[in-house]
């Protein structure tokens, strides 16, 4: 079974949703046969490459509210993150573009497969929300990418170019074809779409249904008396 997930790094609901899906997968009997692939989605492609304000200041400016109201908005989702076992420093997160980080996620998928890509995705989310790190900083991105096993020279080549820009754009276009206007957005086995950071219970229900659809049981008739088996034949 394959789960495709569209998300952004600077997206609080994407991190909460990641934890809730992980909880559902932990209880899923066939979790070892599930492959998770991450796809790019930039919520704010016009964000600056260098930080000039915090995410909190950006929220206040975008919605025309005061800093206290913006802080309350952040605190509400931080409280939900705490319920999933995370302690965020979202108050100090900076507002930056995430394009370079997305390009590295494509590199990780190509070089090391879904497992390495998933490790980098977690490192990026943790850096942004827990450590309030600047995920547009090339030096920090290089350190994170190499910490999950990517080659430093190859990472430098990607960061110093526009490589994988087309892959990022293709992901965004695919999300639009699916009708996704926000993230997180999940597609399970190319059949079921789930929008938003849904409860683990809902993810579990969709996982069960998708597995049953792709592994149907054979309906059996008769009592099975007139058969032969390892112990002989019923006569």
Backbone torsions as a table, in degrees:
resi	resn	phi	psi	omega
1	UNK	NA	139.8	-178.9
2	UNK	-120.2	136.9	175.2
3	UNK	-117.9	119.9	175.5
4	UNK	-102.3	129.9	-174.9
5	UNK	-126.0	125.1	172.9
6	UNK	-97.4	128.3	-179.0
7	UNK	-160.3	167.7	174.1
8	UNK	-115.9	162.6	179.3
9	UNK	-78.9	-39.9	-178.8
10	UNK	-89.3	42.5	-176.5
11	UNK	-123.3	106.7	-177.3
12	UNK	-60.9	-38.7	-179.3
13	UNK	-68.0	-27.0	177.9
14	UNK	-66.3	-37.2	179.5
15	UNK	-73.8	-42.0	176.0
16	UNK	-61.2	-44.8	179.2
17	UNK	-62.8	-35.8	177.8
18	UNK	-60.9	-45.5	179.4
19	UNK	-64.9	-39.5	-179.7
20	UNK	-67.8	-39.3	175.9
21	UNK	-64.7	-40.5	178.4
22	UNK	-61.3	-37.6	176.9
23	UNK	-64.1	-41.0	178.4
24	UNK	-65.4	-41.5	-179.9
25	UNK	-66.9	-34.4	179.4
26	UNK	-61.6	-29.6	-179.7
27	UNK	-96.4	-0.7	-176.5
28	UNK	-85.9	123.4	-175.0
29	UNK	-59.9	-26.0	-175.6
30	UNK	-107.3	27.4	-174.9
31	UNK	-58.5	-30.6	-179.0
32	UNK	-71.0	-10.5	179.4
33	UNK	-107.2	16.3	180.0
34	UNK	-105.5	131.1	176.5
35	UNK	-112.1	129.5	-178.8
36	UNK	-111.8	125.8	178.9
37	UNK	-122.2	131.0	-178.6
38	UNK	-96.2	140.4	179.5
39	UNK	-123.2	154.1	-174.6
40	UNK	-81.8	144.0	171.7
41	UNK	-156.0	114.1	178.6
42	UNK	-93.1	114.0	178.3
43	UNK	-69.6	-36.1	-177.9
44	UNK	-134.4	77.3	-178.7
45	UNK	-64.6	-13.1	178.2
46	UNK	-93.2	8.1	177.5
47	UNK	-64.4	152.2	-177.2
48	UNK	-72.3	151.8	176.7
49	UNK	-73.3	-27.4	177.0
50	UNK	-116.5	137.7	-176.9
51	UNK	-67.2	131.1	175.2
52	UNK	-122.9	-8.2	177.9
53	UNK	-159.1	163.8	176.4
54	UNK	-82.1	165.4	175.9
55	UNK	-62.1	-33.5	178.5
56	UNK	-64.9	-43.4	177.4
57	UNK	-64.7	-37.8	178.0
58	UNK	-63.4	-43.6	179.2
59	UNK	-60.9	-43.5	179.3
60	UNK	-61.1	-42.1	179.7
61	UNK	-69.8	-43.4	-176.0
62	UNK	-64.8	-41.7	-175.7
63	UNK	-99.4	2.4	176.9
64	UNK	64.5	40.4	179.9
65	UNK	-121.4	170.9	178.2
66	UNK	-79.3	168.1	-179.8
67	UNK	-61.2	-36.0	-179.5
68	UNK	-63.6	-41.9	178.4
69	UNK	-66.6	-39.7	177.4
70	UNK	-63.6	-39.2	178.0
71	UNK	-64.0	-37.6	178.1
72	UNK	-65.6	-38.1	177.5
73	UNK	-61.1	-44.4	179.1
74	UNK	-66.8	-39.4	-176.7
75	UNK	-65.1	-34.0	-179.3
76	UNK	-62.4	-44.0	-179.5
77	UNK	-77.4	-29.5	175.6
78	UNK	-64.2	-34.3	177.6
79	UNK	-66.4	-37.8	176.4
80	UNK	-68.0	-36.2	176.3
81	UNK	-62.6	-38.4	178.9
82	UNK	-62.2	-34.7	177.3
83	UNK	-65.4	-23.2	178.0
84	UNK	-95.9	11.1	175.3
85	UNK	88.7	14.7	-178.3
86	UNK	-111.9	143.3	173.8
87	UNK	-115.9	110.7	-174.7
88	UNK	-97.5	153.8	168.5
89	UNK	-114.5	50.0	-173.0
90	UNK	-64.2	-24.4	-179.5
91	UNK	-58.3	-31.6	-176.9
92	UNK	-104.6	5.5	176.6
93	UNK	-60.9	141.7	-179.0
94	UNK	-98.0	153.0	-179.6
95	UNK	-91.3	105.7	-179.4
96	UNK	-141.3	162.9	177.6
97	UNK	-75.2	145.4	-175.8
98	UNK	-108.9	11.1	-174.8
99	UNK	-58.8	-46.5	-178.0
100	UNK	-61.6	-39.6	178.2
101	UNK	-63.2	-39.8	177.9
102	UNK	-63.9	-38.9	179.5
103	UNK	-64.5	-36.7	177.1
104	UNK	-67.7	-32.4	176.8
105	UNK	-64.7	-35.5	175.3
106	UNK	-68.5	-38.5	175.9
107	UNK	-61.1	-45.6	-178.9
108	UNK	-60.9	-40.4	178.8
109	UNK	-64.3	-42.6	-177.9
110	UNK	-70.4	-38.4	-175.5
111	UNK	-83.9	-39.3	-172.7
112	UNK	-126.6	2.6	177.6
113	UNK	80.4	-176.5	-176.4
114	UNK	-57.9	-34.2	-178.1
115	UNK	-64.8	-46.5	179.9
116	UNK	-69.4	-37.4	176.8
117	UNK	-62.3	-42.1	179.3
118	UNK	-64.0	-36.7	178.4
119	UNK	-65.7	-40.3	178.8
120	UNK	-69.1	-39.4	178.5
121	UNK	-59.1	-45.4	178.8
122	UNK	-63.2	-42.0	-179.9
123	UNK	-62.7	-39.7	179.5
124	UNK	-67.2	-45.3	179.8
125	UNK	-64.1	-43.5	179.1
126	UNK	-62.2	-42.6	-179.9
127	UNK	-61.9	-42.6	-176.4
128	UNK	-73.0	-47.6	-172.0
129	UNK	-91.6	-38.0	-176.4
130	UNK	-86.6	-41.0	-175.6
131	UNK	-102.4	-4.6	-178.8
132	UNK	54.4	40.6	-179.6
133	UNK	-85.3	158.8	-180.0
134	UNK	-87.1	98.6	-175.2
135	UNK	-80.2	11.8	170.7
136	UNK	-106.4	-3.3	-178.6
137	UNK	-77.7	117.2	-177.6
138	UNK	-56.6	-38.7	-179.5
139	UNK	-65.0	-41.8	178.2
140	UNK	-67.8	-41.5	178.8
141	UNK	-62.3	-39.9	177.3
142	UNK	-61.6	-42.8	-179.3
143	UNK	-65.5	-42.4	-180.0
144	UNK	-66.2	-44.4	-177.1
145	UNK	-64.5	-41.8	179.8
146	UNK	-72.5	-25.6	179.4
147	UNK	-67.2	-22.1	178.1
148	UNK	-101.0	7.8	172.5
149	UNK	106.9	1.1	178.8
150	UNK	-75.7	149.4	-178.8
151	UNK	-72.0	130.0	-175.8
152	UNK	-60.7	-41.5	-179.3
153	UNK	-65.1	-41.8	-179.7
154	UNK	-66.4	-40.0	177.8
155	UNK	-61.8	-43.6	178.4
156	UNK	-60.8	-37.7	178.3
157	UNK	-63.4	-43.0	-179.5
158	UNK	-67.6	-44.7	-178.8
159	UNK	-65.8	-28.8	-179.4
160	UNK	-88.9	9.7	-177.7
161	UNK	-140.7	-168.7	174.8
162	UNK	-108.5	20.8	-178.3
163	UNK	-58.6	139.1	-178.6
164	UNK	75.4	4.9	174.0
165	UNK	-59.1	-39.3	-179.9
166	UNK	-66.4	-33.0	178.5
167	UNK	-68.8	-39.0	176.7
168	UNK	-62.7	-46.7	179.5
169	UNK	-61.9	-38.4	179.4
170	UNK	-64.9	-38.8	177.4
171	UNK	-62.1	-45.3	-180.0
172	UNK	-61.8	-41.6	179.3
173	UNK	-64.6	-39.5	179.0
174	UNK	-65.4	-40.1	176.9
175	UNK	-58.8	-41.6	178.9
176	UNK	-63.5	-38.8	178.5
177	UNK	-65.1	-33.1	176.0
178	UNK	-74.9	-11.7	-178.3
179	UNK	88.2	14.0	-179.5
180	UNK	-82.2	121.3	178.2
181	UNK	-108.1	-4.5	178.7
182	UNK	-151.8	172.9	-178.8
183	UNK	-133.7	156.2	8.3
184	UNK	-76.8	152.4	176.9
185	UNK	-137.2	128.9	-173.9
186	UNK	-117.7	138.8	172.4
187	UNK	-124.3	118.6	-175.9
188	UNK	-105.4	119.5	-179.7
189	UNK	55.7	32.4	178.9
190	UNK	55.6	25.4	-174.6
191	UNK	-131.8	-40.0	-175.9
192	UNK	-116.1	128.5	176.8
193	UNK	-103.3	139.5	176.5
194	UNK	-129.3	125.2	-178.4
195	UNK	-107.3	129.3	174.9
196	UNK	92.1	169.2	-179.8
197	UNK	-81.1	74.8	-175.8
198	UNK	-71.2	159.3	176.5
199	UNK	-60.3	153.1	-179.6
200	UNK	-57.1	-33.4	-178.6
201	UNK	-62.5	-40.2	179.2
202	UNK	-67.8	-42.9	176.6
203	UNK	-57.6	-41.5	179.7
204	UNK	-61.4	-40.6	179.5
205	UNK	-64.0	-41.9	-179.8
206	UNK	-68.1	-39.5	177.5
207	UNK	-60.5	-45.2	179.5
208	UNK	-61.2	-43.4	-178.1
209	UNK	-67.4	-43.4	179.9
210	UNK	-63.4	-39.1	179.2
211	UNK	-67.1	-43.3	179.6
212	UNK	-63.3	-37.1	179.4
213	UNK	-65.6	-38.3	-176.4
214	UNK	-90.1	-9.0	178.5
215	UNK	-133.8	64.7	-176.7
216	UNK	-66.3	143.0	175.1
217	UNK	-79.0	147.6	175.4
218	UNK	-81.9	124.4	178.7
219	UNK	-75.5	124.7	-174.0
220	UNK	-110.1	134.5	177.3
221	UNK	-115.8	151.1	178.2
222	UNK	94.0	159.0	-175.8
223	UNK	-83.9	-10.8	178.4
224	UNK	77.0	23.0	-177.9
225	UNK	-77.4	-39.9	-174.0
226	UNK	-94.0	67.2	-179.8
227	UNK	-136.6	162.5	171.9
228	UNK	-111.1	142.1	-179.4
229	UNK	-139.3	-170.8	-178.9
230	UNK	-58.6	-26.2	-178.2
231	UNK	-95.4	8.6	178.8
232	UNK	115.0	-168.4	-176.8
233	UNK	-111.4	143.2	175.8
234	UNK	-78.0	121.9	-178.3
235	UNK	-124.3	NA	NA
